[in-house]
């Protein structure tokens, strides 16, 4: 038995297929969704979505959003999302560095600007984590360069 899963952002549809299980990053922890799940509408946190079909898994980094769960389908409406294989780890590291620099310069008096910087930092970090864990991200920098900057595949 399977469940239909769609992963969408405002810009595009990333995934649409029948799967055996969907694992989501809920605000209070990870949730596993199987066929015939009770209906549920939930807020998603920053994290990794895993979909498994016939033993094969696909991974997505998402930056918040919502999930509508019905017994026969899951619709993930993500604020931002990328398939692990699409992640450009160099770009994600640069985004994290920019956000860390902005945070180090001091907390902006504008709460909205602070929230934007914090979200950018969280989004960059989850992209890095998913890419490294799944070894699917595009890696333009050699491992020697990452190590020289104090970063490794085991972080």
ZANULUM-101285 format. One record per residue: residue number from 1; residue in three letters; x, y, z of N, C-alpha, C in turn. Coordinates in pm, 1 decimal, padded with zeros to 6 digits. Example, Ala and Ser with C-alpha at 12.3 -4.5 7.8 and 13.67 -1.06 7.14 Angstrom:
2
REC   num   residuo        n.x        n.y        n.z       ca.x       ca.y       ca.z        c.x        c.y        c.z
REC     1       ala    01319.0   -00569.0    00780.0    01230.0   -00450.0    00780.0    01320.0   -00330.0    00780.0
REC     2       ser    01285.0   -00225.0    00708.0    01367.0   -00106.0    00714.0    01290.0    00003.0    00787.0
END
This chain:
155
REC   num   residuo        n.x        n.y        n.z       ca.x       ca.y       ca.z        c.x        c.y        c.z
REC     1       unk    00084.2   -00117.1    00000.0    00000.0    00000.0    00000.0    00089.6    00124.6    00000.0
REC     2       unk    00050.5    00226.2   -00076.1    00129.4    00349.3   -00088.0    00043.5    00470.7   -00057.8
REC     3       unk    00111.9    00584.8   -00049.9    00045.8    00712.6   -00028.3    00105.2    00812.0   -00128.5
REC     4       unk    00021.6    00894.4   -00188.1    00067.6    00995.4   -00283.8    00134.9    01108.3   -00206.2
REC     5       unk    00250.4    01153.4   -00254.0    00323.0    01262.4   -00188.5    00358.7    01368.3   -00291.1
REC     6       unk    00327.3    01493.7   -00256.7    00365.3    01608.1   -00339.2    00445.4    01703.5   -00252.5
REC     7       unk    00554.1    01753.6   -00306.7    00632.4    01856.6   -00238.4    00634.6    01977.4   -00330.8
REC     8       unk    00581.3    02089.1   -00280.5    00563.4    02209.1   -00361.0    00622.6    02331.1   -00291.6
REC     9       unk    00670.4    02425.4   -00372.6    00701.2    02560.0   -00325.2    00618.3    02654.3   -00411.7
REC    10       unk    00628.7    02782.7   -00386.3    00556.4    02877.9   -00471.0    00608.0    02874.5   -00614.4
REC    11       unk    00734.5    02839.3   -00629.7    00797.0    02842.6   -00761.3    00776.6    02716.7   -00843.8
REC    12       unk    00769.3    02598.9   -00776.1    00767.2    02476.0   -00854.6    00722.9    02355.4   -00773.4
REC    13       unk    00699.9    02248.6   -00846.9    00670.8    02118.8   -00785.7    00800.8    02039.8   -00787.2
REC    14       unk    00848.2    01998.8   -00669.0    00973.7    01925.2   -00660.1    00954.5    01775.5   -00670.8
REC    15       unk    00838.5    01728.1   -00625.3    00819.4    01583.4   -00617.5    00670.7    01553.5   -00626.5
REC    16       unk    00636.2    01446.0   -00695.3    00497.6    01399.3   -00703.5    00502.9    01251.7   -00738.8
REC    17       unk    00479.2    01166.0   -00639.0    00489.4    01023.5   -00664.0    00421.0    00945.8   -00552.4
REC    18       unk    00392.5    00819.9   -00580.1    00342.6    00726.7   -00479.0    00461.4    00679.2   -00396.0
REC    19       unk    00448.8    00682.4   -00263.4    00559.1    00642.4   -00175.3    00507.3    00549.8   -00066.2
REC    20       unk    00601.5    00484.5    00001.5    00566.2    00396.3    00112.7    00554.6    00473.0    00243.9
REC    21       unk    00640.7    00573.6    00262.9    00642.1    00652.7    00385.5    00699.4    00790.3    00355.9
REC    22       unk    00653.0    00890.4    00431.1    00705.5    01026.2    00425.0    00745.0    01063.1    00567.8
REC    23       unk    00866.5    01113.0    00584.5    00911.7    01158.7    00715.1    00930.4    01309.7    00707.1
REC    24       unk    00862.1    01382.6    00797.2    00856.6    01528.7    00794.2    00919.2    01590.5    00918.3
REC    25       unk    00973.3    01713.0    00906.2    01022.6    01783.7    01023.3    00911.6    01869.6    01085.2
REC    26       unk    00839.9    01815.0    01180.9    00737.5    01892.5    01250.7    00801.9    01988.3    01349.0
REC    27       unk    00725.7    02081.4    01402.0    00780.7    02175.9    01498.0    00821.4    02108.3    01628.5
REC    28       unk    00757.7    01997.0    01660.4    00788.0    01928.0    01785.6    00863.7    01797.0    01762.3
REC    29       unk    00917.9    01779.1    01643.8    00994.7    01658.8    01614.1    00957.8    01601.5    01478.9
REC    30       unk    01023.8    01493.0    01443.9    01001.2    01427.5    01314.9    00874.6    01343.4    01320.3
REC    31       unk    00802.3    01341.8    01208.1    00678.6    01264.7    01197.9    00688.3    01169.2    01079.4
REC    32       unk    00651.1    01046.2    01100.9    00644.2    00949.0    00993.4    00499.7    00933.9    00949.2
REC    33       unk    00475.4    00946.4    00819.8    00340.7    00939.2    00764.8    00331.0    00815.3    00676.0
REC    34       unk    00240.9    00726.5    00711.4    00216.0    00603.6    00636.2    00078.8    00611.1    00570.3
REC    35       unk    00051.9    00524.8    00472.7   -00082.5    00520.5    00413.2   -00188.6    00501.9    00521.6
REC    36       unk   -00305.3    00559.0    00499.6   -00419.7    00555.5    00591.4   -00398.1    00634.9    00719.2
REC    37       unk   -00308.4    00733.6    00714.7   -00286.3    00821.5    00829.6   -00412.1    00904.6    00853.8
REC    38       unk   -00437.2    00938.2    00976.6   -00549.9    01026.0    01010.0   -00527.3    01162.8    00947.3
REC    39       unk   -00635.1    01229.6    00905.9   -00621.2    01364.3    00849.5   -00554.8    01458.8    00949.9
REC    40       unk   -00467.7    01544.9    00896.5   -00389.3    01633.4    00981.8   -00340.1    01750.1    00898.7
REC    41       unk   -00341.1    01867.5    00958.0   -00278.5    01985.1    00899.4   -00173.8    02028.6    01000.4
REC    42       unk   -00047.6    02039.7    00957.1    00059.2    02069.6    01051.8    00156.7    02171.3    00995.3
REC    43       unk    00218.4    02246.4    01086.2    00323.6    02340.2    01050.2    00454.5    02263.5    01047.7
REC    44       unk    00537.0    02292.5    00949.0    00666.5    02226.2    00935.5    00778.2    02320.4    00978.6
REC    45       unk    00882.0    02262.0    01035.7    00999.5    02339.3    01072.0    01103.8    02330.4    00962.5
REC    46       unk    01221.5    02381.2    00991.8    01335.2    02366.9    00902.7    01387.7    02226.0    00922.4
REC    47       unk    01414.7    02155.3    00814.2    01466.8    02020.3    00830.5    01465.4    01941.3    00701.6
REC    48       unk    01470.1    01810.3    00720.3    01481.5    01717.7    00608.7    01351.3    01639.5    00591.3
REC    49       unk    01305.7    01630.6    00466.8    01194.2    01543.1    00431.9    01254.7    01420.7    00364.5
REC    50       unk    01210.7    01303.7    00408.2    01256.4    01178.6    00348.5    01133.6    01108.4    00292.4
REC    51       unk    01142.6    01065.0    00166.0    01036.7    00983.9    00106.7    01098.5    00851.2    00065.0
REC    52       unk    01030.7    00741.5    00098.1    01082.7    00608.4    00066.4    00983.6    00536.1   -00022.9
REC    53       unk    01036.9    00479.9   -00131.2    00958.7    00400.4   -00224.1    01037.0    00272.6   -00253.8
REC    54       unk    00978.6    00159.6   -00223.2    01041.9    00029.6   -00250.4    01186.9    00023.5   -00201.7
REC    55       unk    01211.7    00074.6   -00082.6    01344.8    00070.6   -00024.5    01437.6    00181.5   -00069.0
REC    56       unk    01402.7    00256.5   -00172.8    01483.6    00368.6   -00221.1    01435.9    00496.4   -00153.1
REC    57       unk    01530.8    00577.3   -00105.7    01494.6    00701.4   -00038.0    01540.5    00822.8   -00117.4
REC    58       unk    01460.1    00930.1   -00108.3    01496.6    01059.7   -00164.2    01487.6    01159.7   -00050.9
REC    59       unk    01575.4    01261.5   -00056.5    01588.3    01356.3    00053.0    01571.0    01498.8    00002.9
REC    60       unk    01505.5    01581.1    00084.9    01479.6    01719.5    00051.2    01508.4    01806.4    00173.7
REC    61       unk    01571.9    01920.2    00152.6    01590.9    02019.2    00258.4    01477.0    02118.2    00246.5
REC    62       unk    01404.2    02140.4    00356.4    01294.9    02237.6    00350.4    01312.8    02342.7    00459.1
REC    63       unk    01262.5    02459.6    00429.4    01271.0    02571.7    00522.0    01134.2    02615.4    00566.7
REC    64       unk    01066.8    02530.8    00642.4    00935.3    02565.4    00695.0    00824.8    02544.1    00594.0
REC    65       unk    00702.6    02562.6    00640.5    00586.1    02547.1    00555.0    00475.2    02473.0    00627.1
REC    66       unk    00391.8    02406.6    00549.4    00277.8    02333.0    00601.9    00267.6    02197.9    00532.1
REC    67       unk    00202.0    02104.1    00598.0    00171.9    01975.8    00535.2    00025.8    01943.4    00561.0
REC    68       unk   -00042.5    01905.6    00454.2   -00179.2    01854.0    00466.1   -00169.5    01704.1    00446.1
REC    69       unk   -00217.9    01630.9    00544.5   -00210.1    01485.6    00541.1   -00350.4    01429.2    00539.1
REC    70       unk   -00374.9    01344.3    00440.6   -00501.3    01272.4    00427.6   -00465.9    01123.4    00420.9
REC    71       unk   -00561.9    01034.9    00438.4   -00530.3    00891.4    00436.0   -00460.6    00844.5    00308.4
REC    72       unk   -00487.0    00912.7    00195.6   -00428.8    00867.2    00068.8   -00328.1    00963.4    00006.4
REC    73       unk   -00301.2    01079.9    00071.5   -00202.2    01171.7    00014.7   -00144.5    01267.8    00119.2
REC    74       unk   -00023.8    01314.3    00087.8    00046.2    01414.5    00168.3    00084.6    01527.0    00073.5
REC    75       unk    00046.5    01649.1    00109.0    00087.3    01765.5    00030.4    00173.0    01852.6    00121.1
REC    76       unk    00297.5    01872.2    00080.7    00390.1    01956.6    00155.3    00402.2    02088.2    00080.4
REC    77       unk    00361.9    02195.8    00145.9    00372.4    02329.9    00090.1    00487.3    02397.4    00163.5
REC    78       unk    00605.8    02392.0    00106.4    00725.6    02440.3    00173.0    00754.6    02585.8    00138.3
REC    79       unk    00802.4    02660.5    00237.7    00845.7    02797.5    00212.2    00967.1    02796.3    00119.0
REC    80       unk    01057.2    02701.8    00141.9    01170.6    02678.7    00051.5    01200.3    02529.6    00055.0
REC    81       unk    01247.5    02476.8   -00056.6    01277.9    02333.2   -00062.4    01373.8    02305.8   -00177.1
REC    82       unk    01462.5    02208.3   -00153.4    01554.4    02162.6   -00256.3    01575.5    02013.4   -00240.1
REC    83       unk    01585.0    01944.5   -00352.0    01622.7    01803.2   -00351.5    01770.4    01797.7   -00312.3
REC    84       unk    01810.1    01697.5   -00234.6    01949.6    01687.2   -00188.8    02048.1    01694.7   -00304.4
REC    85       unk    02014.2    01637.0   -00418.4    02105.5    01637.4   -00532.9    02116.7    01773.8   -00599.1
REC    86       unk    02022.1    01863.5   -00572.4    02025.5    01997.4   -00631.4    02106.4    02096.1   -00547.8
REC    87       unk    02137.0    02061.2   -00426.3    02200.6    02155.9   -00335.4    02344.3    02183.1   -00378.7
REC    88       unk    02373.1    02310.1   -00394.6    02508.4    02355.8   -00423.6    02570.1    02390.0   -00288.6
REC    89       unk    02653.3    02300.7   -00236.7    02704.9    02317.7   -00101.2    02790.7    02443.8   -00089.2
REC    90       unk    02862.7    02479.0   -00193.9    02943.2    02601.7   -00189.5    02853.5    02723.7   -00167.9
REC    91       unk    02745.5    02729.7   -00242.3    02652.3    02841.5   -00229.5    02588.5    02843.4   -00090.3
REC    92       unk    02557.0    02725.1   -00036.5    02497.7    02716.7    00096.8    02596.6    02762.3    00203.4
REC    93       unk    02722.8    02725.4    00189.1    02825.2    02768.9    00285.8    02841.3    02920.0    00280.0
REC    94       unk    02842.0    02975.5    00159.8    02853.2    03121.2    00145.0    02732.5    03192.4    00206.8
REC    95       unk    02614.3    03136.7    00188.8    02493.1    03196.2    00248.2    02500.7    03191.0    00400.2
REC    96       unk    02549.2    03079.5    00453.0    02563.5    03068.3    00599.0    02663.0    03171.1    00650.1
REC    97       unk    02773.7    03187.3    00579.2    02875.4    03284.8    00620.9    02819.3    03427.1    00620.4
REC    98       unk    02741.5    03461.7    00517.9    02680.3    03595.4    00512.5    02586.2    03617.2    00630.2
REC    99       unk    02505.0    03515.5    00659.6    02409.3    03527.7    00770.6    02483.1    03535.6    00904.2
REC   100       unk    02587.7    03455.1    00921.4    02664.9    03460.2    01046.1    02731.1    03596.3    01063.2
REC   101       unk    02780.8    03652.6    00953.7    02842.8    03785.0    00960.3    02739.1    03890.5    01000.4
REC   102       unk    02621.5    03883.2    00942.0    02516.0    03978.5    00975.9    02477.2    03966.4    01123.7
REC   103       unk    02472.4    03843.6    01176.0    02439.3    03823.5    01317.5    02551.7    03877.7    01406.6
REC   104       unk    02677.2    03857.3    01364.5    02791.9    03901.6    01443.9    02801.0    04053.3    01450.4
REC   105       unk    02747.6    04120.6    01348.8    02751.3    04266.3    01346.2    02656.1    04327.7    01447.0
REC   106       unk    02576.2    04246.3    01508.5    02484.3    04296.3    01610.4    02340.9    04272.8    01569.6
REC   107       unk    02257.7    04260.1    01668.2    02116.5    04234.1    01644.5    02052.0    04360.3    01589.1
REC   108       unk    01993.2    04351.0    01470.5    01925.2    04468.7    01414.8    01806.6    04508.8    01502.8
REC   109       unk    01783.0    04638.3    01509.7    01670.6    04685.7    01590.2    01537.0    04648.3    01529.1
REC   110       unk    01537.5    04622.0    01400.8    01414.9    04582.7    01330.8    01391.9    04432.7    01351.1
REC   111       unk    01287.4    04393.7    01425.4    01262.7    04251.0    01450.2    01241.9    04169.7    01322.5
REC   112       unk    01182.8    04230.7    01220.4    01162.6    04158.6    01093.9    01296.4    04127.4    01028.0
REC   113       unk    01388.0    04221.6    01030.7    01519.8    04199.0    00970.0    01594.6    04089.3    01045.6
REC   114       unk    01585.2    04090.5    01177.4    01648.9    03986.5    01257.2    01590.8    03849.4    01221.2
REC   115       unk    01458.9    03840.6    01209.8    01393.6    03713.6    01173.6    01438.6    03666.5    01035.9
REC   116       unk    01456.7    03759.4    00942.0    01503.0    03724.0    00807.9    01645.0    03668.1    00811.6
REC   117       unk    01732.1    03731.8    00890.0    01869.9    03685.0    00901.1    01873.4    03547.2    00966.7
REC   118       unk    01795.4    03531.4    01073.1    01790.9    03403.3    01143.2    01737.5    03292.4    01051.9
REC   119       unk    01634.7    03321.3    00974.4    01579.5    03222.1    00880.7    01681.6    03186.9    00772.1
REC   120       unk    01755.1    03287.2    00723.1    01857.6    03262.0    00621.6    01966.3    03170.7    00677.6
REC   121       unk    02004.1    03193.8    00801.7    02105.8    03110.5    00865.3    02056.0    02966.9    00882.4
REC   122       unk    01934.3    02950.5    00929.5    01877.5    02816.4    00948.5    01861.7    02743.3    00815.3
REC   123       unk    01815.4    02816.0    00712.4    01795.9    02756.9    00580.3    01930.1    02710.5    00521.9
REC   124       unk    02032.5    02794.4    00534.1    02164.7    02757.3    00482.8    02219.2    02635.9    00556.5
REC   125       unk    02202.9    02633.9    00688.8    02257.2    02522.5    00766.0    02186.9    02391.2    00732.7
REC   126       unk    02055.0    02392.2    00715.8    01985.5    02266.7    00683.4    02025.3    02218.9    00544.2
REC   127       unk    02047.3    02310.8    00450.7    02092.8    02271.2    00317.3    02229.5    02204.6    00325.3
REC   128       unk    02319.3    02260.7    00404.0    02452.0    02202.4    00421.9    02440.3    02064.7    00486.0
REC   129       unk    02361.7    02054.3    00592.2    02346.3    01927.7    00664.0    02289.8    01818.0    00573.8
REC   130       unk    02183.4    01848.6    00501.5    02121.0    01748.6    00414.3    02217.8    01707.6    00304.8
REC   131       unk    02284.7    01803.8    00244.0    02378.7    01773.1    00137.1    02492.1    01683.7    00186.2
REC   132       unk    02546.8    01716.4    00300.3    02659.2    01638.1    00353.3    02615.1    01499.1    00397.3
REC   133       unk    02501.6    01490.3    00465.4    02453.3    01359.5    00511.0    02424.7    01267.4    00394.3
REC   134       unk    02370.9    01322.4    00289.9    02326.8    01240.5    00177.3    02427.7    01235.3    00065.1
REC   135       unk    02536.4    01312.8    00077.2    02642.0    01316.0   -00024.1    02586.0    01334.6   -00164.0
REC   136       unk    02474.0    01406.1   -00173.3    02413.1    01427.3   -00303.6    02434.6    01566.9   -00356.3
REC   137       unk    02480.2    01658.1   -00269.3    02497.5    01795.8   -00311.9    02614.7    01811.2   -00406.3
REC   138       unk    02608.2    01913.2   -00490.6    02719.4    01941.6   -00580.7    02831.9    02000.5   -00496.8
REC   139       unk    02948.3    01946.4   -00511.3    03062.8    01993.6   -00433.5    03165.5    02050.4   -00529.2
REC   140       unk    03183.1    02179.1   -00521.4    03280.7    02243.3   -00608.8    03414.6    02257.3   -00538.2
REC   141       unk    03413.6    02264.4   -00407.8    03537.8    02278.6   -00333.9    03591.1    02141.2   -00298.8
REC   142       unk    03721.4    02128.0   -00303.2    03783.9    02003.6   -00262.7    03776.3    01986.8   -00112.4
REC   143       unk    03788.5    01864.6   -00066.8    03782.6    01838.0    00076.4    03896.4    01909.0    00148.7
REC   144       unk    04017.2    01923.9    00084.6    04128.1    01993.3    00149.7    04088.4    02137.8    00181.5
REC   145       unk    04019.9    02203.5    00087.3    03979.7    02342.4    00109.7    03880.0    02353.2    00223.7
REC   146       unk    03782.9    02262.1    00229.0    03685.3    02264.7    00338.5    03754.2    02241.1    00472.2
REC   147       unk    03846.0    02145.7    00476.3    03917.4    02115.9    00601.9    04001.3    02235.1    00644.8
REC   148       unk    04062.9    02304.1    00548.2    04145.6    02418.3    00583.7    04063.1    02531.9    00642.6
REC   149       unk    03935.1    02533.6    00611.4    03844.6    02635.8    00666.2    03779.1    02588.2    00794.3
REC   150       unk    03817.4    02466.8    00840.0    03761.0    02416.2    00964.6    03631.3    02341.2    00945.2
REC   151       unk    03598.8    02304.3    00822.5    03475.1    02232.6    00794.0    03511.0    02093.7    00746.2
REC   152       unk    03428.9    01998.6    00778.9    03451.6    01862.2    00732.7    03320.6    01797.1    00698.5
REC   153       unk    03327.1    01681.1    00637.2    03206.8    01607.2    00601.7    03137.0    01551.4    00723.9
REC   154       unk    03202.8    01547.0    00836.6    03145.5    01485.2    00955.6    03081.0    01584.3    01049.0
REC   155       unk    03056.3    01707.4    01005.0    02994.2    01804.4    01094.0    02846.0    01793.3    01094.8
END
